């Protein structure tokens, strides 16, 4: 059960961070996608540098930790700034979507870092089979969330003067 417990703990911490920060999930999820791209581009170059600084991990592998950190880095930065929401239900839904997207995006690195038990194999096969669909829906919903952000517009009268 250690695999399942670690995944659940990661999910709970990410959910709590997203909920408490009150940030709109669309921006956070697109930052995760950017982090995924950064992770694929830079993990192999950053890992030896971090190892040269004295950080040595065997289990979990340093490569997995660095990749997970690169995925989260842009979203963590945006947890402290960016568009926010005040409504409770939007915060709950947004935090849940953010949590799911992190788990799905970083799933390979999490799986490489942990010993998978029997129940974990079930979770892994389920996520692996639905990963493309989950990512696609998450990205579409995130873009729609960003489109829903209204910018304040200055109202003008019929003569074109600002009110």
Secondary structure as UniProt FT lines:
FT   HELIX           2..21
FT   HELIX           25..52
FT   TURN            53..54
FT   TURN            58..61
FT   HELIX           62..79
FT   HELIX           88..105
FT   HELIX           107..113
FT   HELIX           118..147
FT   TURN            158..159
//
